[in-house]
Amino acid sequence: MSFKIDRGLFKYDFIDHHAVLCVPIDADAKEIRKRYLKIARRLHPDSSFTESAEQKQLGNELLSKLVNPAYETLYGERTRTEYILILSQIGRRLVQESTSVTLNTDLAKQLAQSPNVDHFYRSAIAKIGETQYDSLEQAPQVIAQVSELNLVYLMRSATKPSAAPSPSAQPKVQSGTPQPNTPKNTSPEPAPPKEESIVEQYVRRAQSLIDKNQFAQAKVELQDALKLEPKNSRCHSLIAMVYLKQNQLKMAKIHFDNALKLDPHDQTALQWKPKIDRAIGQQPNDHKVTSSPNNGDKQPDKSGSGGLFGGLFGGKKK
């Protein structure tokens, strides 16, 4: 059976691994692995879903030619980062060529006009994923449908700096015939550096994980972001907060120092660095002293009786 797909991102000589696994473009490694294992159980020759010899062979081919390569690319940290960089670049290019984009599915057309892009996209991906490989013969068509959603989501994401885009910022797409009316303000914002949009995705995921108290995973996201953009003050400030929450005060201090070197007005660093200095026995810059600087490390620990972490977050303010 031929697995040639010529819709969505596949149309641009790009293998859409996210569509093969039916996961959102910003899915993390844990989500990717969970989805892969579910598909692998479905397609494995020993699966109860593949009873006939033809079905066993087809399932094995889908697994070996599409699903396994997709998993290997997206699960590895380095390969996933490189892949997403290319994906982001394609998204920005498509915005410039939006008048030539043709959408074939109603779902993709609805996403192109939806005011709540993220919710619509994720809901659609989740729903398709429930039955993606129920019919092995139809699997390529389903993958193509998901890839169209990914294409539209990339374009919508490239034109919105924060919340849902205004109608004037929505990409122009056509379904068979060109749209005669041109939006009033179609001038795109200056293209950011190639790494910037990826770093923003890492930061967004990290902030969400921090809000959920999932600090270890947030730290991984921010470490990846800093590999791409080591002079990003926001990343240094956020990872400092992660270390602070994990009671690793020296590491938190290092990153707060870096954040302030890059952005002296970083509010988070300005708020927490003096407290960390006091907690680890160093003299903060904003603290009044009457003794010589050499005696600064002899200041008593004022972090409270609950330890350093307890003093900073739960103890009494002195």
C-alpha positions as CSV (number, residue, x, y, z in Angstrom):
1,M,0.0,0.0,0.0
2,S,1.3,3.5,-0.9
3,F,1.5,5.9,2.0
4,K,2.0,9.0,-0.2
5,I,0.3,12.0,1.4
6,D,0.0,15.3,-0.6
7,R,-2.1,17.5,1.7
8,G,-1.4,19.7,4.6
9,L,2.3,20.1,5.5
10,F,3.2,17.0,3.4
11,K,2.4,19.1,0.3
12,Y,5.5,21.2,1.0
13,D,8.0,18.3,1.0
14,F,7.8,18.0,4.7
15,I,7.0,14.8,6.7
16,D,4.5,15.8,9.4
17,H,5.4,13.5,12.2
18,H,2.9,15.2,14.6
19,A,0.1,14.3,12.2
20,V,1.3,10.7,12.0
21,L,1.0,10.4,15.8
22,C,-2.0,12.9,16.0
23,V,-0.5,15.0,18.8
24,P,-0.4,18.8,19.0
25,I,2.6,20.5,17.6
26,D,3.8,21.6,21.1
27,A,3.3,18.1,22.6
28,D,6.0,17.3,25.1
29,A,8.0,14.0,25.3
30,K,5.7,12.4,27.8
31,E,2.6,13.0,25.7
32,I,4.4,11.8,22.6
33,R,5.5,8.6,24.2
34,K,2.0,7.9,25.7
35,R,0.4,8.4,22.2
36,Y,3.0,6.3,20.5
37,L,2.5,3.3,22.8
38,K,-1.2,3.5,22.2
39,I,-0.8,3.4,18.4
40,A,1.9,0.7,18.6
41,R,-0.4,-1.6,20.5
42,R,-3.1,-1.0,17.9
43,L,-0.8,-1.6,14.9
44,H,1.3,-4.5,16.1
45,P,0.8,-7.7,14.2
46,D,-0.2,-9.5,17.4
47,S,-2.9,-7.0,18.1
48,S,-6.5,-8.3,18.2
49,F,-7.5,-5.5,15.8
50,T,-5.4,-7.0,13.0
51,E,-6.9,-10.5,12.6
52,S,-6.4,-11.1,8.9
53,A,-3.0,-11.5,7.3
54,E,-3.6,-8.4,5.1
55,Q,-4.4,-6.3,8.2
56,K,-1.4,-7.6,10.0
57,Q,0.9,-6.7,7.1
58,L,-0.7,-3.3,6.7
59,G,-0.5,-2.5,10.4
60,N,3.2,-3.5,10.5
61,E,3.9,-1.3,7.4
62,L,2.2,1.7,9.0
63,L,4.1,1.1,12.2
64,S,7.6,0.7,10.6
65,K,7.3,3.3,7.8
66,L,5.3,6.1,9.5
67,V,4.8,5.7,13.2
68,N,8.2,4.5,14.4
69,P,10.1,7.2,12.5
70,A,7.7,9.8,13.8
71,Y,8.3,8.7,17.4
72,E,12.1,8.5,17.0
73,T,12.1,12.1,15.7
74,L,9.7,13.7,18.2
75,Y,10.8,11.9,21.3
76,G,14.5,12.7,21.2
77,E,15.3,16.1,22.6
78,R,17.8,17.1,20.0
79,T,15.9,15.8,17.0
80,R,12.6,17.3,18.3
81,T,14.2,20.7,18.7
82,E,15.7,20.6,15.2
83,Y,12.4,19.4,13.8
84,I,10.3,22.1,15.5
85,L,12.8,24.8,14.3
86,I,12.1,23.7,10.7
87,L,8.4,23.5,11.4
88,S,8.3,27.0,12.7
89,Q,10.2,28.4,9.7
90,I,7.7,26.7,7.4
91,G,4.8,28.3,9.3
92,R,6.2,31.8,8.8
93,R,6.9,31.1,5.1
94,L,3.3,29.9,4.7
95,V,1.9,33.1,6.1
96,Q,3.7,35.0,3.4
97,E,2.3,32.7,0.8
98,S,-1.2,32.4,2.4
99,T,-3.1,33.2,-0.8
100,S,-1.8,30.0,-2.4
101,V,-2.8,27.7,0.4
102,T,-5.8,25.5,-0.4
103,L,-7.7,23.7,2.4
104,N,-9.7,20.6,1.6
105,T,-11.4,19.7,4.8
106,D,-14.2,21.6,6.6
107,L,-12.4,21.2,9.9
108,A,-9.3,23.0,8.7
109,K,-11.5,25.8,7.2
110,Q,-13.3,26.2,10.5
111,L,-9.9,26.4,12.3
112,A,-8.8,29.1,9.9
113,Q,-11.7,31.3,11.1
114,S,-12.1,30.2,14.7
115,P,-11.7,33.0,17.3
116,N,-10.3,30.4,19.8
117,V,-7.5,28.8,17.9
118,D,-5.9,26.8,20.7
119,H,-9.1,25.3,22.0
120,F,-10.5,24.4,18.6
121,Y,-7.2,22.9,17.5
122,R,-6.6,20.7,20.5
123,S,-10.2,19.5,20.7
124,A,-10.1,18.5,17.0
125,I,-6.7,16.7,17.4
126,A,-8.0,14.8,20.4
127,K,-11.2,13.8,18.7
128,I,-9.5,12.5,15.6
129,G,-6.9,10.7,17.7
130,E,-9.6,8.5,19.2
131,T,-10.3,6.7,15.8
132,Q,-7.2,7.6,13.8
133,Y,-6.1,4.0,13.1
134,D,-9.5,2.3,13.4
135,S,-9.5,1.8,9.6
136,L,-5.9,1.1,8.5
137,E,-6.8,1.7,4.8
138,Q,-8.1,5.2,5.7
139,A,-5.1,6.0,7.9
140,P,-3.2,8.1,5.3
141,Q,-6.4,10.2,4.6
142,V,-6.8,10.8,8.4
143,I,-3.1,11.8,8.7
144,A,-3.6,14.2,5.8
145,Q,-6.6,15.8,7.7
146,V,-4.5,16.2,10.8
147,S,-1.7,17.7,8.8
148,E,-4.1,20.4,7.4
149,L,-5.0,21.3,10.9
150,N,-1.3,21.6,11.8
151,L,-0.7,23.8,8.8
152,V,-3.5,26.2,9.7
153,Y,-2.5,26.2,13.4
154,L,1.1,27.1,12.4
155,M,-0.1,30.0,10.2
156,R,-2.5,31.3,12.9
157,S,0.3,31.0,15.5
158,A,2.8,32.9,13.3
159,T,0.4,35.8,13.1
160,K,-0.5,36.1,16.7
161,P,2.0,37.4,19.3
162,S,-0.3,36.6,22.3
163,A,-4.0,35.9,22.4
164,A,-6.3,35.0,19.6
165,P,-5.6,37.0,16.4
166,S,-7.8,39.8,15.3
167,P,-9.7,39.2,12.0
168,S,-7.2,41.3,10.1
169,A,-4.3,39.0,11.2
170,Q,-5.9,35.7,10.2
171,P,-4.1,34.0,7.3
172,K,-5.8,34.1,3.9
173,V,-6.7,30.7,2.7
174,Q,-8.6,29.5,-0.2
175,S,-10.7,26.5,-0.9
176,G,-10.7,26.1,-4.7
177,T,-11.0,29.8,-5.6
178,P,-9.1,32.8,-4.4
179,Q,-10.9,35.1,-1.9
180,P,-11.5,38.4,-3.6
181,N,-11.3,40.6,-0.5
182,T,-8.0,41.4,1.1
183,P,-7.9,42.1,4.9
184,K,-7.1,45.7,5.7
185,N,-4.0,45.2,7.6
186,T,-2.0,42.4,6.2
187,S,1.5,43.7,6.9
188,P,3.2,41.0,9.0
189,E,5.2,41.9,12.0
190,P,9.0,41.7,11.5
191,A,10.1,38.1,11.4
192,P,11.7,37.2,14.7
193,P,15.0,35.2,14.8
194,K,14.5,31.6,14.0
195,E,15.0,30.5,17.6
196,E,12.6,33.1,19.1
197,S,9.3,31.5,18.4
198,I,10.6,28.1,19.6
199,V,11.9,29.7,22.8
200,E,8.5,31.3,23.4
201,Q,6.9,27.9,23.1
202,Y,9.4,26.5,25.6
203,V,8.7,29.4,28.0
204,R,4.9,29.0,27.6
205,R,5.1,25.3,28.4
206,A,7.5,25.9,31.3
207,Q,5.2,28.6,32.8
208,S,2.2,26.2,32.6
209,L,4.3,23.5,34.3
210,I,5.4,25.9,37.1
211,D,1.8,26.8,37.7
212,K,1.1,23.1,38.2
213,N,4.1,22.7,40.5
214,Q,5.7,20.3,38.0
215,F,9.1,21.9,38.5
216,A,11.4,19.1,37.2
217,Q,9.6,19.1,33.8
218,A,9.6,22.9,33.7
219,K,13.3,22.9,34.3
220,V,13.9,20.6,31.3
221,E,11.8,23.0,29.1
222,L,13.8,26.0,30.2
223,Q,17.2,24.3,29.9
224,D,16.3,23.5,26.3
225,A,15.2,27.1,25.7
226,L,18.5,28.4,27.1
227,K,20.5,26.1,24.8
228,L,18.8,27.9,21.9
229,E,18.9,31.4,23.4
230,P,21.4,31.6,26.3
231,K,21.0,35.4,26.7
232,N,17.2,35.3,27.3
233,S,16.7,37.1,30.6
234,R,13.1,35.7,30.9
235,C,14.4,32.1,30.7
236,H,17.1,32.8,33.3
237,S,14.5,34.4,35.6
238,L,12.0,31.5,35.3
239,I,14.6,28.8,35.8
240,A,15.8,30.6,38.8
241,M,12.3,30.4,40.2
242,V,12.3,26.7,39.5
243,Y,15.5,26.2,41.4
244,L,14.2,28.3,44.2
245,K,11.1,26.2,44.4
246,Q,13.3,23.1,44.6
247,N,15.4,24.8,47.4
248,Q,18.5,25.0,45.2
249,L,19.3,28.5,46.3
250,K,22.8,28.8,44.8
251,M,21.6,27.8,41.4
252,A,18.7,30.2,41.7
253,K,21.1,33.0,42.6
254,I,23.3,32.2,39.6
255,H,20.3,32.5,37.2
256,F,18.9,35.6,38.9
257,D,22.3,37.2,38.6
258,N,22.3,36.3,34.9
259,A,18.8,37.7,34.5
260,L,19.7,41.0,36.0
261,K,22.9,41.3,33.9
262,L,20.7,40.9,30.8
263,D,17.8,42.9,32.1
264,P,18.5,45.1,35.2
265,H,14.7,45.8,35.5
266,D,13.6,42.1,35.7
267,Q,11.0,42.3,38.4
268,T,11.2,38.7,39.5
269,A,14.9,38.8,39.9
270,L,14.8,42.1,41.7
271,Q,12.2,40.7,44.2
272,W,13.8,37.4,45.0
273,K,17.6,37.9,44.7
274,P,17.9,39.9,47.9
275,K,16.0,37.3,49.8
276,I,18.2,34.5,48.5
277,D,21.3,36.6,49.4
278,R,20.0,36.8,52.9
279,A,19.1,33.2,53.1
280,I,22.6,31.9,52.0
281,G,24.4,34.4,54.2
282,Q,25.4,37.0,51.6
283,Q,24.9,40.7,51.9
284,P,22.2,42.0,49.4
285,N,23.0,45.2,47.6
286,D,19.9,47.0,48.9
287,H,20.6,46.1,52.6
288,K,22.1,48.8,54.8
289,V,25.4,47.9,56.5
290,T,27.6,49.5,59.0
291,S,30.3,46.9,59.2
292,S,33.0,46.3,56.6
293,P,32.2,44.2,53.5
294,N,34.5,41.4,54.8
295,N,32.1,40.7,57.6
296,G,29.1,40.4,55.3
297,D,29.2,36.6,55.3
298,K,29.0,36.6,59.1
299,Q,25.4,38.0,59.1
300,P,23.1,35.6,61.0
301,D,20.7,33.5,58.9
302,K,17.3,35.2,58.8
303,S,15.5,32.7,56.8
304,G,13.4,31.5,59.7
305,S,13.3,28.3,61.6
306,G,11.7,26.3,58.8
307,G,15.0,26.1,56.8
308,L,15.9,28.1,53.7
309,F,13.0,27.1,51.6
310,G,10.5,27.5,54.4
311,G,12.0,30.8,55.3
312,L,11.6,32.2,51.8
313,F,8.2,30.9,51.0
314,G,6.5,30.1,54.3
315,G,8.4,31.7,57.1
316,K,7.9,35.0,58.8
317,K,9.3,38.1,57.1
318,K,11.9,39.7,59.2
